[in-house]
Amino acid sequence: MSSEPQPKLVRQIGLFDATMVVMGGIVGAGIFINPYVVAQRVHSPVLILLVWLAGGVIAILGAFIYAELGDRMPEVGGQYVYLRKAYHPAVGFLYGWVLLLVVQTGGMAAVTVTFARYFLELTGLPISERWIVVLTLAILTGINCLGVKPGTRVQSVLMVLKIAAIACLIGAGLFLVKKPHPLLHPIVDRPLSMDLITAIGAAMVPVLFSFGGWQTTNFIAAEIKDPRRNLARALIVGVSGVITLYLLVNLICIRVLGVDALAQTKVPASAVMRLVSGEGGAKLIALGIAVSTVGFLSQSILTAPRVYFAMAEDGLFFRSVAYVTQKTRVPVVAIVLQSAWAVILAFGGTYEQILNYVIPIDFFFIGLSASCLFIFRHRERSQPPAQAGFRVPGHPYTTILFILACWLVVANTIYKYPGNSLIGVLILLVGLPVFAFWNRRRKANA
Protein backbone atom coordinates (compact mmCIF):
# COMPACT_ATOMS: atom_id res chain seq x y z
CA MET A 1 0.00 0.00 0.00
CA SER A 2 1.61 3.28 -1.12
CA SER A 3 1.71 6.28 1.18
CA GLU A 4 -0.04 9.50 0.25
CA PRO A 5 2.15 12.05 -1.57
CA GLN A 6 3.64 14.84 0.51
CA PRO A 7 1.71 18.14 0.13
CA LYS A 8 3.66 20.79 -1.77
CA LEU A 9 3.96 24.55 -1.52
CA VAL A 10 1.52 26.35 -3.82
CA ARG A 11 1.85 29.56 -5.85
CA GLN A 12 -0.54 32.03 -4.18
CA ILE A 13 1.46 35.30 -3.96
CA GLY A 14 0.62 37.93 -6.55
CA LEU A 15 2.68 40.89 -7.78
CA PHE A 16 1.43 43.43 -5.21
CA ASP A 17 2.04 41.17 -2.21
CA ALA A 18 5.45 40.14 -3.58
CA THR A 19 6.38 43.83 -3.94
CA MET A 20 5.30 44.48 -0.35
CA VAL A 21 7.47 41.55 0.76
CA VAL A 22 10.46 43.10 -1.03
CA MET A 23 9.89 46.49 0.61
CA GLY A 24 9.13 44.90 3.98
CA GLY A 25 12.44 43.06 3.93
CA ILE A 26 14.30 46.36 3.57
CA VAL A 27 12.34 48.89 5.61
CA GLY A 28 12.75 48.24 9.32
CA ALA A 29 13.52 50.61 12.15
CA GLY A 30 16.90 51.51 10.57
CA ILE A 31 15.70 54.29 8.27
CA PHE A 32 14.24 56.12 11.28
CA ILE A 33 17.64 55.98 13.02
CA ASN A 34 20.58 55.47 10.58
CA PRO A 35 20.57 58.96 8.97
CA TYR A 36 22.47 60.29 12.00
CA VAL A 37 25.24 57.69 11.53
CA VAL A 38 25.83 58.84 7.95
CA ALA A 39 25.79 62.50 9.03
CA GLN A 40 28.54 61.75 11.54
CA ARG A 41 30.80 60.47 8.75
CA VAL A 42 30.14 62.99 5.99
CA HIS A 43 29.17 66.51 7.00
CA SER A 44 27.50 68.18 4.03
CA PRO A 45 23.89 67.88 2.79
CA VAL A 46 24.98 67.05 -0.76
CA LEU A 47 27.38 64.31 0.32
CA ILE A 48 24.80 62.75 2.64
CA LEU A 49 22.20 62.57 -0.12
CA LEU A 50 24.77 61.33 -2.66
CA VAL A 51 25.85 58.52 -0.31
CA TRP A 52 22.23 57.40 0.10
CA LEU A 53 21.72 57.66 -3.67
CA ALA A 54 24.85 55.55 -4.26
CA GLY A 55 23.54 52.97 -1.81
CA GLY A 56 20.28 52.93 -3.74
CA VAL A 57 22.14 52.35 -7.01
CA ILE A 58 23.96 49.37 -5.46
CA ALA A 59 20.65 48.03 -4.15
CA ILE A 60 18.95 48.27 -7.56
CA LEU A 61 21.92 46.48 -9.14
CA GLY A 62 21.40 43.74 -6.56
CA ALA A 63 17.70 43.63 -7.44
CA PHE A 64 18.62 43.16 -11.12
CA ILE A 65 21.01 40.32 -10.25
CA TYR A 66 18.57 38.50 -8.00
CA ALA A 67 15.81 39.04 -10.56
CA GLU A 68 17.87 37.10 -13.09
CA LEU A 69 18.76 34.42 -10.53
CA GLY A 70 15.10 34.08 -9.60
CA ASP A 71 14.12 33.93 -13.27
CA ARG A 72 16.60 31.12 -13.86
CA MET A 73 15.63 29.16 -10.74
CA PRO A 74 12.20 30.10 -9.36
CA GLU A 75 12.58 27.51 -6.61
CA VAL A 76 12.07 27.50 -2.86
CA GLY A 77 15.14 28.59 -0.90
CA GLY A 78 16.61 31.39 -3.03
CA GLN A 79 20.26 31.89 -2.15
CA TYR A 80 20.54 28.37 -0.70
CA VAL A 81 19.59 26.93 -4.09
CA TYR A 82 21.88 29.23 -6.09
CA LEU A 83 24.90 28.45 -3.91
CA ARG A 84 24.18 24.72 -3.89
CA LYS A 85 23.84 24.49 -7.66
CA ALA A 86 26.65 26.89 -8.56
CA TYR A 87 29.31 25.77 -6.09
CA HIS A 88 28.61 22.78 -3.84
CA PRO A 89 25.84 21.57 -1.51
CA ALA A 90 28.16 22.37 1.41
CA VAL A 91 28.20 26.08 0.46
CA GLY A 92 24.42 26.20 0.32
CA PHE A 93 24.20 24.37 3.65
CA LEU A 94 26.60 26.79 5.35
CA TYR A 95 24.40 29.68 4.25
CA GLY A 96 21.28 28.02 5.68
CA TRP A 97 23.22 27.09 8.83
CA VAL A 98 24.24 30.66 9.70
CA LEU A 99 20.86 32.02 8.57
CA LEU A 100 19.04 29.92 11.14
CA LEU A 101 21.65 30.01 13.88
CA VAL A 102 22.45 33.73 13.98
CA VAL A 103 21.73 35.89 10.90
CA GLN A 104 17.94 35.80 10.63
CA THR A 105 17.12 34.79 14.17
CA GLY A 106 19.59 37.23 15.73
CA GLY A 107 18.02 40.06 13.76
CA MET A 108 14.54 38.88 14.74
CA ALA A 109 15.49 38.75 18.42
CA ALA A 110 16.88 42.29 18.37
CA VAL A 111 13.89 43.68 16.48
CA THR A 112 11.36 41.93 18.75
CA VAL A 113 12.99 43.39 21.86
CA THR A 114 12.98 46.83 20.17
CA PHE A 115 9.26 46.47 19.46
CA ALA A 116 8.57 45.36 23.04
CA ARG A 117 10.30 48.45 24.42
CA TYR A 118 8.45 50.84 22.08
CA PHE A 119 5.15 49.08 22.81
CA LEU A 120 5.56 49.34 26.58
CA GLU A 121 6.69 52.97 26.31
CA LEU A 122 3.66 53.88 24.18
CA THR A 123 1.06 51.95 26.18
CA GLY A 124 2.48 52.04 29.70
CA LEU A 125 1.07 48.55 30.33
CA PRO A 126 2.43 46.74 33.41
CA ILE A 127 3.60 43.72 31.41
CA SER A 128 7.01 42.09 31.30
CA GLU A 129 9.10 42.80 28.19
CA ARG A 130 9.60 39.06 27.83
CA TRP A 131 5.86 38.45 27.57
CA ILE A 132 5.60 40.99 24.75
CA VAL A 133 8.45 39.24 22.93
CA VAL A 134 6.77 35.83 23.23
CA LEU A 135 3.28 37.08 22.34
CA THR A 136 4.49 39.07 19.33
CA LEU A 137 6.41 36.16 17.83
CA ALA A 138 3.65 33.69 18.71
CA ILE A 139 0.95 35.75 16.99
CA LEU A 140 2.98 36.34 13.82
CA THR A 141 4.09 32.70 13.75
CA GLY A 142 0.48 31.55 14.13
CA ILE A 143 -0.67 33.77 11.28
CA ASN A 144 2.02 32.45 8.95
CA CYS A 145 1.21 28.85 9.91
CA LEU A 146 -2.35 29.44 8.70
CA GLY A 147 -1.12 29.73 5.13
CA VAL A 148 0.90 31.89 2.77
CA LYS A 149 -2.13 34.05 1.93
CA PRO A 150 -2.80 35.19 5.53
CA GLY A 151 0.95 35.71 5.99
CA THR A 152 1.34 37.88 2.89
CA ARG A 153 -1.85 39.84 3.59
CA VAL A 154 -0.68 40.79 7.07
CA GLN A 155 2.75 41.63 5.68
CA SER A 156 1.19 43.86 2.99
CA VAL A 157 -0.99 45.69 5.53
CA LEU A 158 2.02 46.32 7.78
CA MET A 159 4.08 47.56 4.83
CA VAL A 160 1.34 49.99 3.80
CA LEU A 161 1.26 51.27 7.40
CA LYS A 162 5.05 51.72 7.29
CA ILE A 163 4.72 53.76 4.10
CA ALA A 164 2.01 55.84 5.78
CA ALA A 165 4.29 56.53 8.77
CA ILE A 166 7.14 57.57 6.48
CA ALA A 167 4.74 59.72 4.45
CA CYS A 168 3.70 61.52 7.67
CA LEU A 169 7.35 62.23 8.44
CA ILE A 170 7.97 63.51 4.90
CA GLY A 171 4.81 65.61 4.85
CA ALA A 172 5.56 67.19 8.22
CA GLY A 173 9.09 68.04 7.12
CA LEU A 174 7.90 69.58 3.85
CA PHE A 175 4.93 71.62 5.03
CA LEU A 176 5.27 72.32 8.77
CA VAL A 177 8.90 73.42 9.15
CA LYS A 178 9.24 77.20 9.42
CA LYS A 179 12.99 77.71 8.94
CA PRO A 180 14.39 74.98 6.69
CA HIS A 181 18.12 74.34 6.51
CA PRO A 182 19.90 74.48 3.13
CA LEU A 183 20.07 71.32 1.02
CA LEU A 184 22.56 72.27 -1.71
CA HIS A 185 25.45 73.79 0.19
CA PRO A 186 28.07 73.17 1.23
CA ILE A 187 28.75 70.51 -1.39
CA VAL A 188 31.72 69.04 0.49
CA ASP A 189 32.84 69.51 4.08
CA ARG A 190 36.58 69.18 3.41
CA PRO A 191 39.01 69.34 0.46
CA LEU A 192 39.05 66.44 -1.98
CA SER A 193 41.51 64.03 -0.41
CA MET A 194 41.99 60.45 0.71
CA ASP A 195 40.41 61.47 4.03
CA LEU A 196 37.21 62.46 2.20
CA ILE A 197 37.18 59.24 0.17
CA THR A 198 37.66 57.19 3.36
CA ALA A 199 34.81 59.07 5.06
CA ILE A 200 32.48 58.38 2.11
CA GLY A 201 33.43 54.69 2.21
CA ALA A 202 32.70 54.56 5.94
CA ALA A 203 29.33 56.26 5.38
CA MET A 204 28.41 53.71 2.71
CA VAL A 205 28.52 50.80 5.19
CA PRO A 206 25.40 51.73 7.25
CA VAL A 207 23.67 52.81 4.03
CA LEU A 208 24.24 49.44 2.34
CA PHE A 209 23.13 47.72 5.53
CA SER A 210 19.93 49.82 5.54
CA PHE A 211 19.19 48.79 1.94
CA GLY A 212 19.65 45.08 2.66
CA GLY A 213 16.81 42.57 2.90
CA TRP A 214 15.25 42.54 -0.58
CA GLN A 215 17.07 39.27 -1.40
CA THR A 216 14.89 37.32 1.06
CA THR A 217 11.94 37.53 -1.34
CA ASN A 218 13.74 34.97 -3.53
CA PHE A 219 13.27 32.46 -0.68
CA ILE A 220 9.54 32.28 -1.52
CA ALA A 221 9.92 32.10 -5.33
CA ALA A 222 8.13 28.73 -5.33
CA GLU A 223 5.01 30.42 -3.90
CA ILE A 224 4.87 33.43 -6.24
CA LYS A 225 2.44 33.27 -9.14
CA ASP A 226 4.22 33.37 -12.50
CA PRO A 227 7.59 33.93 -10.76
CA ARG A 228 9.61 34.49 -13.95
CA ARG A 229 7.50 37.61 -14.52
CA ASN A 230 6.38 38.72 -11.07
CA LEU A 231 9.54 38.13 -9.00
CA ALA A 232 11.68 40.38 -11.21
CA ARG A 233 9.00 43.08 -11.27
CA ALA A 234 8.51 42.92 -7.50
CA LEU A 235 12.26 43.23 -6.85
CA ILE A 236 12.75 46.18 -9.18
CA VAL A 237 9.58 48.07 -8.23
CA GLY A 238 10.03 47.35 -4.51
CA VAL A 239 13.67 48.41 -4.32
CA SER A 240 12.96 51.52 -6.44
CA GLY A 241 10.16 52.47 -4.07
CA VAL A 242 12.42 52.11 -1.03
CA ILE A 243 15.15 54.21 -2.67
CA THR A 244 12.61 57.00 -3.16
CA LEU A 245 11.40 56.78 0.46
CA TYR A 246 14.95 56.71 1.88
CA LEU A 247 16.10 59.72 -0.14
CA LEU A 248 13.05 61.72 0.92
CA VAL A 249 13.50 60.79 4.60
CA ASN A 250 17.12 61.95 4.54
CA LEU A 251 16.20 65.12 2.67
CA ILE A 252 13.63 65.88 5.37
CA CYS A 253 16.06 65.16 8.22
CA ILE A 254 18.58 67.59 6.71
CA ARG A 255 15.92 70.20 5.89
CA VAL A 256 14.44 70.21 9.39
CA LEU A 257 17.46 69.52 11.63
CA GLY A 258 20.48 70.57 9.59
CA VAL A 259 23.60 68.42 9.28
CA ASP A 260 25.11 69.28 12.68
CA ALA A 261 21.95 68.57 14.69
CA LEU A 262 21.29 65.43 12.64
CA ALA A 263 24.74 64.08 13.52
CA GLN A 264 24.11 64.73 17.22
CA THR A 265 20.76 62.96 17.64
CA LYS A 266 20.42 59.19 17.75
CA VAL A 267 16.67 59.39 17.03
CA PRO A 268 16.45 61.73 14.01
CA ALA A 269 12.90 60.80 12.98
CA SER A 270 11.61 61.50 16.48
CA ALA A 271 13.63 64.73 16.60
CA VAL A 272 12.06 65.91 13.31
CA MET A 273 8.50 65.15 14.44
CA ARG A 274 9.05 66.68 17.88
CA LEU A 275 10.38 69.87 16.30
CA VAL A 276 7.52 70.32 13.81
CA SER A 277 4.61 68.68 15.69
CA GLY A 278 5.54 68.57 19.37
CA GLU A 279 5.32 65.50 21.62
CA GLY A 280 2.25 64.27 19.76
CA GLY A 281 4.30 64.04 16.58
CA ALA A 282 7.12 62.23 18.40
CA LYS A 283 4.66 59.65 19.74
CA LEU A 284 3.17 59.20 16.28
CA ILE A 285 6.54 58.40 14.74
CA ALA A 286 7.34 56.10 17.69
CA LEU A 287 4.18 54.21 16.78
CA GLY A 288 5.41 54.12 13.18
CA ILE A 289 8.73 52.64 14.30
CA ALA A 290 6.89 50.01 16.34
CA VAL A 291 4.80 49.04 13.31
CA SER A 292 7.94 48.95 11.20
CA THR A 293 9.61 46.47 13.55
CA VAL A 294 6.54 44.21 13.50
CA GLY A 295 6.53 44.41 9.71
CA PHE A 296 10.15 43.24 9.59
CA LEU A 297 9.31 40.32 11.89
CA SER A 298 6.32 39.38 9.75
CA GLN A 299 8.48 39.37 6.61
CA SER A 300 11.20 37.31 8.32
CA ILE A 301 8.72 34.67 9.48
CA LEU A 302 7.15 34.53 6.02
CA THR A 303 10.37 34.15 4.01
CA ALA A 304 13.39 32.61 5.80
CA PRO A 305 11.81 29.31 6.95
CA ARG A 306 11.62 28.30 3.28
CA VAL A 307 15.42 27.97 3.31
CA TYR A 308 15.37 25.44 6.18
CA PHE A 309 12.48 23.68 4.41
CA ALA A 310 14.59 23.38 1.23
CA MET A 311 17.55 22.03 3.24
CA ALA A 312 15.32 19.40 4.83
CA GLU A 313 13.87 18.42 1.44
CA ASP A 314 17.43 17.84 0.23
CA GLY A 315 18.09 15.54 3.21
CA LEU A 316 20.48 18.02 4.86
CA PHE A 317 18.33 18.78 7.91
CA PHE A 318 15.70 17.11 10.08
CA ARG A 319 13.10 15.60 7.75
CA SER A 320 10.28 17.00 9.89
CA VAL A 321 11.36 20.54 8.94
CA ALA A 322 10.18 19.74 5.40
CA TYR A 323 6.67 18.93 6.67
CA VAL A 324 3.90 20.80 4.85
CA THR A 325 0.30 20.56 6.07
CA GLN A 326 -2.36 19.46 3.61
CA LYS A 327 -4.66 22.34 4.52
CA THR A 328 -2.34 25.34 4.76
CA ARG A 329 0.45 24.25 2.39
CA VAL A 330 3.17 25.97 4.43
CA PRO A 331 6.25 24.51 6.23
CA VAL A 332 4.87 24.87 9.76
CA VAL A 333 7.75 23.08 11.52
CA ALA A 334 10.34 25.32 9.84
CA ILE A 335 8.33 28.43 10.76
CA VAL A 336 7.94 27.41 14.42
CA LEU A 337 11.60 26.33 14.67
CA GLN A 338 12.88 29.75 13.57
CA SER A 339 10.60 31.68 15.92
CA ALA A 340 11.41 29.42 18.87
CA TRP A 341 15.15 29.94 18.37
CA ALA A 342 14.61 33.72 18.06
CA VAL A 343 12.83 33.69 21.44
CA ILE A 344 15.74 31.81 23.01
CA LEU A 345 18.22 34.36 21.64
CA ALA A 346 16.06 37.24 22.86
CA PHE A 347 15.79 35.76 26.35
CA GLY A 348 19.49 34.96 26.46
CA GLY A 349 20.38 38.59 25.80
CA THR A 350 23.05 37.56 23.30
CA TYR A 351 21.39 39.08 20.23
CA GLU A 352 23.28 42.39 20.53
CA GLN A 353 26.62 40.57 20.32
CA ILE A 354 25.27 38.41 17.50
CA LEU A 355 24.42 41.45 15.39
CA ASN A 356 28.04 42.58 15.63
CA TYR A 357 29.38 39.46 13.90
CA VAL A 358 26.61 38.49 11.48
CA ILE A 359 27.03 41.54 9.22
CA PRO A 360 30.20 40.29 7.47
CA ILE A 361 28.71 36.80 7.10
CA ASP A 362 25.46 38.11 5.63
CA PHE A 363 27.12 40.42 3.11
CA PHE A 364 29.69 37.78 2.18
CA PHE A 365 26.89 35.41 1.16
CA ILE A 366 24.90 38.14 -0.61
CA GLY A 367 27.96 38.85 -2.77
CA LEU A 368 28.79 35.16 -3.21
CA SER A 369 25.21 34.45 -4.32
CA ALA A 370 25.52 37.23 -6.91
CA SER A 371 28.70 35.60 -8.20
CA CYS A 372 26.65 32.48 -9.03
CA LEU A 373 25.39 34.42 -12.05
CA PHE A 374 28.81 34.10 -13.74
CA ILE A 375 28.72 30.31 -13.30
CA PHE A 376 25.16 29.95 -14.57
CA ARG A 377 25.87 32.13 -17.61
CA HIS A 378 29.01 30.12 -18.38
CA ARG A 379 27.05 26.87 -18.25
CA GLU A 380 24.41 28.44 -20.46
CA ARG A 381 26.87 28.58 -23.35
CA SER A 382 26.73 24.80 -23.74
CA GLN A 383 23.03 24.50 -22.82
CA PRO A 384 21.12 27.58 -24.06
CA PRO A 385 17.75 28.09 -22.30
CA ALA A 386 14.56 27.23 -24.18
CA GLN A 387 13.10 30.63 -23.29
CA ALA A 388 15.03 33.88 -22.82
CA GLY A 389 14.28 35.50 -19.47
CA PHE A 390 15.35 38.56 -17.49
CA ARG A 391 18.97 39.63 -17.94
CA VAL A 392 21.01 41.98 -15.76
CA PRO A 393 21.67 45.28 -17.57
CA GLY A 394 25.38 45.99 -17.93
CA HIS A 395 26.55 42.52 -16.87
CA PRO A 396 29.35 41.67 -16.08
CA TYR A 397 30.40 45.18 -14.99
CA THR A 398 27.31 45.94 -12.90
CA THR A 399 27.46 42.50 -11.27
CA ILE A 400 31.13 42.95 -10.37
CA LEU A 401 30.39 46.39 -8.91
CA PHE A 402 27.64 44.94 -6.71
CA ILE A 403 29.83 42.08 -5.47
CA LEU A 404 32.69 44.49 -4.67
CA ALA A 405 30.28 46.75 -2.74
CA CYS A 406 29.08 43.79 -0.65
CA TRP A 407 32.59 42.66 0.09
CA LEU A 408 33.61 46.24 0.92
CA VAL A 409 31.19 45.97 3.84
CA VAL A 410 32.79 42.65 4.80
CA ALA A 411 36.33 44.08 4.65
CA ASN A 412 35.34 47.22 6.57
CA THR A 413 33.68 45.19 9.32
CA ILE A 414 36.62 42.80 9.64
CA TYR A 415 39.02 45.76 9.83
CA LYS A 416 36.97 47.57 12.49
CA TYR A 417 35.79 44.56 14.52
CA PRO A 418 38.32 41.72 14.00
CA GLY A 419 37.29 39.88 17.18
CA ASN A 420 33.59 39.83 16.34
CA SER A 421 34.35 38.88 12.74
CA LEU A 422 36.47 35.95 13.93
CA ILE A 423 33.54 34.66 15.99
CA GLY A 424 31.37 34.86 12.88
CA VAL A 425 33.91 32.86 10.88
CA LEU A 426 34.11 30.23 13.63
CA ILE A 427 30.31 29.83 13.65
CA LEU A 428 30.46 29.39 9.88
CA LEU A 429 33.24 26.78 10.09
CA VAL A 430 31.39 24.78 12.76
CA GLY A 431 28.80 24.19 10.05
CA LEU A 432 31.27 22.05 8.04
CA PRO A 433 31.21 18.99 10.34
CA VAL A 434 27.46 19.46 10.73
CA PHE A 435 27.11 19.33 6.93
CA ALA A 436 29.31 16.22 6.82
CA PHE A 437 27.00 14.51 9.32
CA TRP A 438 23.81 15.32 7.41
CA ASN A 439 25.41 14.48 4.05
CA ARG A 440 26.50 11.02 5.27
CA ARG A 441 23.02 10.46 6.66
CA ARG A 442 21.44 11.55 3.37
CA LYS A 443 23.62 9.14 1.37
CA ALA A 444 22.87 6.32 3.80
CA ASN A 445 19.12 6.87 3.36
CA ALA A 446 19.32 7.22 -0.43
Beta strands, then each sheet from edge to edge (+ up, - down):
end
